[in-house]
Amino acid sequence: MLDDLRNSASSAFEEDPLNERVYESTEKSRKSKFLGMNAGQRFVIALFVFLMIAIVGVFVLIVFQKIYPPI
């Protein structure tokens, strides 16, 4: 009884573990893009967001009179 169980379990795992189709499907998922953008486009967006925050921060400091513009 246990021999049959052992034989049936070993026959289920006789497939080739280095099947190329398995690696092809995992390779495609690694190339996913965040929000549909590549690295250069994401850098430009991050740079623009940083500059906007810096400019708004300077304006807020001027409004609350923590710094004075050299006029």
Buried (B, 14 or more C-beta within 10 A) or exposed (E): EEEEEEEEEEEEEEEEEEEEEEEEEEEEEEEEEEEEEEEEEEEEEEEEEEEEEEEEEEEEEEEEEEEEEEE
